[in-house]
Amino acid sequence: MSTSPEYATFHFHALHHADQPLLLPNAWDVISAVALAGAGYAAVGTTSLGVAAAHGYPDGRGLAEVRDATVALALRLNGRLACPYTVDVEGGFGGDAGQVGDLAAELAEAGAAGLNLEDGLPGGEGLKDPVQQAELISAVKERAPGLFLNARIDTHWLADNPPPLSVTLSRAETYLAAGADGVFVPGVVADEEISTLVAEVPAPLNILFAPGRHTVSRLAELGVRRISTGSLLFRTGLQAALTAADAIRTGQQPAEAAGAAGEVLGYAEVQRLVGEEE
């Protein structure tokens, strides 16, 4: 960015309190982040699934290799985007409070304006003790107080029978007391539950966009302050690549098979985006 990191962080915080919710598209590498920023989005996030999978690793396992790839991407984005960016760090990649604090400091030094920290255990093996998660949050805010810390609560994520919202709200209260700046509850889709969370959580609420269930305008009406796309763009892009390859194999035009009306990003445009530094 042409502005200072301090201004980018201030601006990113302010976006969570604007008239309209922050629609946050999630990138998985430099070119996807640069393209999204160039398309005019107010901020860009990273997706842990996209970063992990792009490097040949599974998501959500707390792997050191994914931590390294995540930090490396943050470093490569420093100074390249015309908007703030925030980084998905899974649950801190298995680190203790000191290690997660160090990670936050690295990301802040890299120019990140925020981070997303989840309370799900690696491999989907349940949830962390909220007191222990609060210790991680406190460590982040101690080492990198300017970062917008989005506390992800996984009570409804990949859960066939999620607990009552009171459990989610209790965790939110604990995490906010530890210094979290916002609360993210992926997996919540019903208007009634979203309305309850908005009313009861005294901080910006982040919801994961669910295709076919959500619209940006409806989430705005409900009071949601941040709408993340998560891994949706990465998975959509991967499927589009498979569709295009299959179309070529079967004698079709790739764009027609994908229903894209012939719209494919040109070679020169990609070159321009990669070479363009804001």
N, C-alpha and C positions, 0 to 999 in steps of 0.2 A: 504494500500500500504506500501511497505517497504521504499519508499522515503517519503520526507517531504511533507506536504500539500502545501507549497510554490512551491516546484518543480512540484507537480502535476498540480497546477494552471498554472504555466509557460508553462509546456508541453502541456496542453489543449489549451492554446492560440496558441501555435506554430502549433498545428495540423490543424488549420484553414488556415495556410499559407504554407502548405507542397506541394510537387509536385502533390499529388493526393488528391481528396476531402476526407474529413472525413466521412466515413459511420458510422452513429450513430444508433445502435439498441436501442430500448427503452424497459426498464424492468418495471415490476409492483410490484415486491416484491424482497426479498433478494435472493431467489434461482434463479430467472430468471436473476438477475443482475450478480450473481456469475457465473452462467453457461455461460453467454455471455462474460464476462470478461475472463473466462477460455478458451473460444473458440478462443481467440486471437484478439478480437476487440480492437482498439486503445483507445476507450472511450465508455462509456455507458451512456445513458440518462434514465430518468424515463418518463412514460406516465401518464398524469393526468387522462385520461379515465380509464386506467388499475388500477391505485391506488384507484380511487374513486369507481369503480365498484367492485373491490375485497373486499372493505369494506362495500358494500351495499348502495352506494350513487351515485347519478347522477353526471356526469362531468360538469364542466363549470358553476356551480351555485354559486361559491364563498363561499362554506360551511365551517364553522369552523371545522367541523369534518374531512373534507378532508384535510384542512390545517394541522391539528394535525397528520393525517396519513402520510402526505407527509414529515413533519419534522421527524417523528418517523422513517420512512424508511431511510431518509438521515443519521440519527444517527446510524442506524443498519449497514449501508454500510461503515461507517467510519472505515478504516483499513482493510476491507475485500477484496478489489478488487486490482488486479494488474494493474489497469489503472485508469485514472481520471473518475469522474462521474459528470453529470450535472442534474439539477432538474427542472421539469416542475411545475410552481407555478400558472397555469391558469393566471388570471389577477391580482394576488396578493391577492386572496380570499377576495375581497371586502374591503381591507384595504386602509386607506389614506396613504399619503407619509411616515409619520412616522412609521406606522405599517408595510408597505412593506419594509422600510429600516430595521426595526427590524427583519423581516423574513429573509432578505438577510444576516444579521449578524449571525443569528442562523444557516443558511445553511453553511456559510463560516466556522463557528466554528465546524460544524459537519464534515467538510472535503470536502464539495462539491467544484468543480472547476468552476462551472458556473450555471446559471439559465436561464430559458426561461420564458419571461413575455409577455403576449398577450394584445392587445388593444381592443379585443372584450368585449362587456358588458355581464354580467352574463345572462345565459339563451338565448343567441343568439339575444339579443335585440338591435343589432346595434353596433356601434363603440364608444369608448370613445373619448372625445375631445382630439386632439393630444397634446395640451398644458398641460392638466392635466396628460396625460400619460407620457409626458416628465418630469413632476415633480416626478412621481414615479421612473422613470429611474435615475434621478439625485439623489434621496434619496438612491437608491440601491448602486450607485457608491460612494456615500459619506460614507455609512456605511460599504461597503464591496468592496473596489476599485479593489481588485485582481480578483474577480469573472468575468468570461466571460459572459456578459449580452447579450443574444440573444433576440433582440426585434422582437416579432412576430407581423406582420401586417395582420389583418383579413379582408382586403378589398375583397379578393377572396375566403374566407373560408365560406362554406355553403351559397353562394350567387348565385342566379340564373342569376342575371344580374350585374356582378361586375362593378365598376366604371372604368374610364380610368386609365391606368398605371400612369398617371401624379399624380393622387390622392395618389397612393401607394408611389411614389417617393417623394412626398411632405412630407408624414409622415416619411419616412425613413430619410430624411434630418433633420427633427425635432428631431427624436430619437437619431440619431448619434451625433447631436450637444449637446444633453443632456448627452452623455457619453456612449451610447450603443456601444458594440464591434462588433456586427454582426446583420444582418437583416434576418428575416425568413418570407417568404410569402407562406403559405400553400394554396393549391388550384390552383396554377399556374401550368399548364401542357404543354402549347404550347411552342415549341422551340423558336419561335419569341419573345414571352413575356419574357421568361427566359433570352434570349440573351440581351434584352433591360435592364432588371434589373441588369444583370452582368455588363453591360457597364456603367450604370448610378449610381449605388450604390457604393460609395467608401469604401466598407467594405466587409468582407466575406458574401456571399449570401448563405442562407440555403433554400433548397427546400424539400418539403415532397414527398417522393417516392410514385408514383402512379402506382400500378401494371397494366401491360398491356399498359402503356403509357410511362414509363421511363425505362431506363437501367442506371446502374452506369457509364458505359463507355460513354454513350451519354451525360449525365449530366456533366461529367468531361470535355468532348470536349467543352461544352457550357460555361465552366468557373465556374460552381457551386463549392463552397468550402466546403459545408456541406450538407449531405443527411440524413434526418431523416426518420425513419420508423413509427414514431408516435405510434398509437394504433394498427397498423397492426399485430404485433407479438402476442399481447394479444388476439386480435379477432381471429387470426388464431389458437392459442392454445385452445381457448374456443370451436371453431368449431371442432377441432380435438378431444376434449374430448367428445363432443356430438356424433360425427361420430363413435368413438370407442364404446361408450355405446350402440348406436343403433346396431352396428355390433354384439356385444355380445347378445343383445336381439333377433336378427334375425338369430343367429347361424353361423355368419361369424367370421373370424379371424379379430380382430380390426385393425392390421397393414395393412392387405390386403385391407380392406375396405377403408382405408385412402390412399392407394397407397404408403405406406412407405417402401415397400419391407422388412417388418419384423423388421424395426429399431425402437425400443422403448428404451428409457433411462432406464437402470437397477436400481433396488432398491439400490444396493450397491454404484452405481455411484452417485446417489442423496445424499445418506448419506455422501459420501466422499466430495462432493461439499459443503454441509452445514457445515461440520466439518472443512473444509479447510480454514485457514485464512492466507492471504498473509502477 
